Amino acid sequence: MSTRSTVGMKTEDGKFLAIYVHYDGYPEHMLENLPENKEDALDMIMNGDGSGIDQGEVIKTVSNYKNSPSVYETQYSWLSNMKESWCEYYYLWDEDTNSWKYGNL
């Protein structure tokens, strides 16, 4: 069974860019494989949804994944939508600490 997750970041205008990740979304895997800086995090997110994340790259094993991130007006709308999509974890780039915040959905 897949551990679905979502990865996102807040934009300068206060919106949220986010992607869906189908498998290996548990923290032990994701925190080792998510990018370590804002620029690389944004590059990864801009590649759109994927099957998984490996060494900061989105893995796409199915061609029907979106090739760009979804845009949400609020953090609540992003996380609510992803919870309805069966995501178990979220990962949010934190500008203040230059690191990933995460939690259960």
Backbone bond lengths (Angstrom), bond angles and torsions (degrees), N, CA, C in turn:
res aa  C-N    CA-C-N  psi(-1)  N-CA   C-N-CA  omega(-1)  CA-C   N-CA-C  phi
1 M - - - 1.450 - - 1.527 109.13 -
2 S 1.318 116.29 142.54 1.463 121.62 -176.96 1.523 111.49 -82.79
3 T 1.336 114.75 147.32 1.462 120.96 171.74 1.517 106.34 -104.96
4 R 1.315 115.90 97.77 1.467 121.51 -176.15 1.533 110.65 -78.63
5 S 1.342 114.46 149.40 1.467 119.14 178.59 1.521 109.28 -149.43
6 T 1.313 114.80 173.56 1.460 122.04 175.50 1.528 108.19 -135.17
7 V 1.322 115.05 144.47 1.462 121.91 -178.12 1.519 107.70 -126.61
8 G 1.339 116.52 131.21 1.454 117.95 -177.73 1.511 114.23 -151.08
9 M 1.320 113.56 174.50 1.464 120.54 175.52 1.518 109.21 -151.89
10 K 1.316 114.97 151.76 1.462 121.89 179.08 1.520 108.96 -83.84
11 T 1.331 115.98 137.15 1.460 120.67 179.77 1.527 109.80 -90.01
12 E 1.309 115.83 170.87 1.462 120.83 179.97 1.522 112.47 -62.65
13 D 1.341 117.39 -27.49 1.466 120.11 179.28 1.530 112.84 -91.53
14 G 1.343 116.54 10.16 1.455 121.04 173.80 1.514 115.94 89.18
15 K 1.332 117.53 0.01 1.460 120.68 177.36 1.528 109.34 -86.47
16 F 1.313 116.09 175.07 1.463 121.04 -179.20 1.521 110.53 -123.40
17 L 1.322 115.38 127.76 1.463 122.17 171.43 1.517 106.60 -95.57
18 A 1.328 117.37 134.13 1.462 119.03 -176.85 1.519 111.68 -149.42
19 I 1.332 114.29 151.83 1.455 121.40 175.61 1.522 110.10 -126.02
20 Y 1.315 115.09 158.78 1.459 123.97 175.67 1.525 108.03 -99.89
21 V 1.335 116.76 136.05 1.469 122.61 177.10 1.521 107.10 -124.15
22 H 1.336 116.35 122.79 1.458 121.01 -169.60 1.533 114.90 -76.67
23 Y 1.324 118.47 -41.28 1.466 118.37 -175.86 1.530 112.68 -131.46
24 D 1.330 114.79 166.09 1.475 123.50 179.43 1.530 112.61 56.11
25 G 1.322 117.12 38.99 1.452 121.25 -178.33 1.516 115.34 -84.63
26 Y 1.316 117.47 3.30 1.467 120.54 -179.75 1.530 110.14 -71.43
27 P 1.337 116.89 149.41 1.472 120.83 -173.14 1.530 114.87 -56.22
28 E 1.308 118.44 -38.62 1.477 120.08 -177.78 1.526 111.61 -58.33
29 H 1.309 117.04 -33.73 1.472 120.13 177.96 1.529 111.36 -85.65
30 M 1.326 116.07 -49.81 1.461 119.65 -172.30 1.525 113.04 -63.65
31 L 1.326 117.13 -42.95 1.468 118.89 -176.60 1.525 112.20 -65.74
32 E 1.322 117.55 -24.03 1.469 120.83 175.77 1.521 111.82 -82.08
33 N 1.326 118.13 -18.28 1.457 121.06 -171.83 1.523 115.20 -115.43
34 L 1.325 117.94 -11.20 1.460 119.92 176.80 1.531 110.14 -74.59
35 P 1.330 117.82 149.15 1.470 120.96 178.90 1.529 111.76 -58.55
36 E 1.329 115.70 154.79 1.462 121.11 -175.85 1.517 113.78 -100.27
37 N 1.346 118.23 1.69 1.463 119.35 177.13 1.526 109.93 -142.25
38 K 1.324 115.36 162.79 1.459 121.93 -173.75 1.524 112.90 -61.02
39 E 1.304 117.57 -43.60 1.462 120.91 -177.26 1.525 111.26 -62.01
40 D 1.321 116.61 -45.74 1.464 120.11 179.26 1.525 111.36 -69.08
41 A 1.333 116.52 -34.70 1.464 120.13 177.14 1.529 110.04 -63.21
42 L 1.326 116.93 -44.69 1.463 120.80 179.01 1.529 110.61 -63.89
43 D 1.327 117.40 -43.83 1.469 120.67 177.78 1.523 110.97 -57.48
44 M 1.325 116.66 -44.03 1.455 120.95 -179.72 1.528 110.25 -63.14
45 I 1.326 117.20 -47.66 1.458 121.59 -178.50 1.526 111.13 -63.09
46 M 1.318 117.53 -37.00 1.461 120.84 -178.78 1.527 112.22 -66.44
47 N 1.328 118.46 -15.34 1.473 121.43 176.91 1.516 112.55 -77.81
48 G 1.314 118.03 -9.66 1.457 121.04 175.62 1.514 114.18 86.27
49 D 1.330 114.74 -172.71 1.461 122.91 -175.62 1.522 111.69 -61.70
50 G 1.341 115.11 158.95 1.451 118.73 178.56 1.506 113.36 -159.44
51 S 1.308 113.80 173.37 1.461 120.95 177.48 1.515 110.38 -72.06
52 G 1.335 116.94 -40.17 1.451 121.41 -178.36 1.513 111.14 -159.70
53 I 1.336 115.33 -178.07 1.468 123.30 176.74 1.522 107.09 -125.22
54 D 1.327 116.27 131.26 1.460 120.70 176.97 1.521 108.94 -139.78
55 Q 1.314 116.34 120.52 1.462 122.66 179.24 1.526 112.41 49.49
56 G 1.341 115.72 44.52 1.456 121.09 176.31 1.510 115.61 79.06
57 E 1.309 118.09 7.21 1.460 122.54 -179.67 1.517 110.33 -115.31
58 V 1.330 116.18 141.65 1.458 121.28 175.08 1.527 108.07 -79.40
59 I 1.326 115.66 128.38 1.467 121.70 176.44 1.517 107.39 -95.06
60 K 1.308 116.21 126.56 1.467 121.07 179.32 1.521 108.48 -117.72
61 T 1.325 116.27 106.06 1.464 120.00 178.25 1.523 111.95 -103.36
62 V 1.313 117.14 -6.31 1.457 122.69 179.34 1.523 107.85 -127.62
63 S 1.307 117.06 134.80 1.469 120.08 -173.99 1.527 114.57 -76.32
64 N 1.325 118.01 -10.46 1.466 117.96 -176.97 1.525 114.00 -89.25
65 Y 1.328 119.35 7.83 1.460 120.76 174.73 1.526 109.76 -73.31
66 K 1.334 115.32 143.64 1.460 120.36 177.68 1.527 109.64 -65.04
67 N 1.328 115.86 142.76 1.461 121.05 -179.71 1.515 113.24 -96.39
68 S 1.320 116.48 14.45 1.460 121.30 175.14 1.525 107.60 -147.19
69 P 1.322 117.31 158.77 1.463 119.22 -178.77 1.525 111.84 -74.22
70 S 1.313 115.72 159.86 1.457 121.43 170.30 1.523 107.59 -83.25
71 V 1.320 116.33 151.39 1.466 122.25 179.52 1.521 107.93 -115.97
72 Y 1.330 115.95 129.34 1.460 122.39 -179.75 1.520 109.30 -122.05
73 E 1.313 115.73 144.91 1.466 121.66 -179.56 1.527 112.22 -70.96
74 T 1.335 116.57 -33.91 1.465 120.82 -176.89 1.525 110.13 -137.64
75 Q 1.316 115.77 161.91 1.455 120.45 175.22 1.526 109.97 -64.75
76 Y 1.328 116.03 -37.45 1.459 120.18 178.97 1.533 111.39 -61.08
77 S 1.336 117.40 -45.06 1.468 119.76 -179.06 1.526 110.98 -65.27
78 W 1.327 117.11 -38.39 1.470 121.21 176.70 1.526 110.43 -60.79
79 L 1.328 116.55 -55.53 1.464 119.74 -174.16 1.528 112.05 -68.93
80 S 1.317 117.82 -33.83 1.465 120.20 176.68 1.520 110.81 -64.27
81 N 1.324 116.32 -44.50 1.455 120.82 179.05 1.521 111.27 -61.92
82 M 1.322 116.80 -42.65 1.455 120.34 -178.31 1.529 111.96 -70.72
83 K 1.315 116.72 -33.07 1.469 119.50 176.34 1.525 109.81 -64.40
84 E 1.322 116.34 -39.41 1.464 120.64 177.00 1.524 111.58 -67.23
85 S 1.337 117.40 -19.87 1.466 122.29 177.78 1.526 111.64 -92.72
86 W 1.310 116.15 15.32 1.468 123.77 176.03 1.522 113.86 72.72
87 C 1.330 118.46 19.13 1.465 119.90 175.48 1.526 109.36 -70.67
88 E 1.311 115.50 141.13 1.459 121.09 -179.84 1.524 112.61 -100.41
89 Y 1.331 117.67 -28.21 1.470 122.03 -176.84 1.516 110.26 -133.48
90 Y 1.343 114.88 152.99 1.464 120.45 170.73 1.523 108.44 -124.72
91 Y 1.333 114.74 152.53 1.465 123.23 176.95 1.520 106.78 -133.04
92 L 1.319 116.05 123.64 1.463 122.50 -177.00 1.520 109.11 -125.06
93 W 1.337 115.78 125.18 1.466 119.82 175.85 1.527 108.51 -67.55
94 D 1.337 116.85 125.63 1.459 123.07 -178.04 1.524 109.09 -101.66
95 E 1.325 115.60 111.63 1.474 121.48 -179.88 1.523 112.71 -60.51
96 D 1.322 117.21 -35.80 1.462 121.04 -175.35 1.524 112.56 -68.66
97 T 1.314 116.92 -37.03 1.468 120.14 -176.41 1.527 112.78 -107.72
98 N 1.341 117.01 -3.43 1.463 121.77 -175.14 1.522 111.50 49.97
99 S 1.330 114.03 49.25 1.465 120.16 179.21 1.533 108.48 -153.75
100 W 1.307 115.10 174.83 1.463 121.11 -179.47 1.517 111.37 -90.50
101 K 1.313 116.33 131.22 1.460 122.67 167.16 1.526 105.33 -97.03
102 Y 1.315 115.86 148.54 1.461 117.66 178.91 1.514 110.32 -150.75
103 G 1.309 115.18 164.92 1.451 120.40 178.68 1.513 110.96 -173.06
104 N 1.321 114.97 175.89 1.463 122.43 176.79 1.506 109.84 -84.09
105 L 1.307 115.17 149.69 1.471 120.65 173.64 1.514 109.79 -102.59
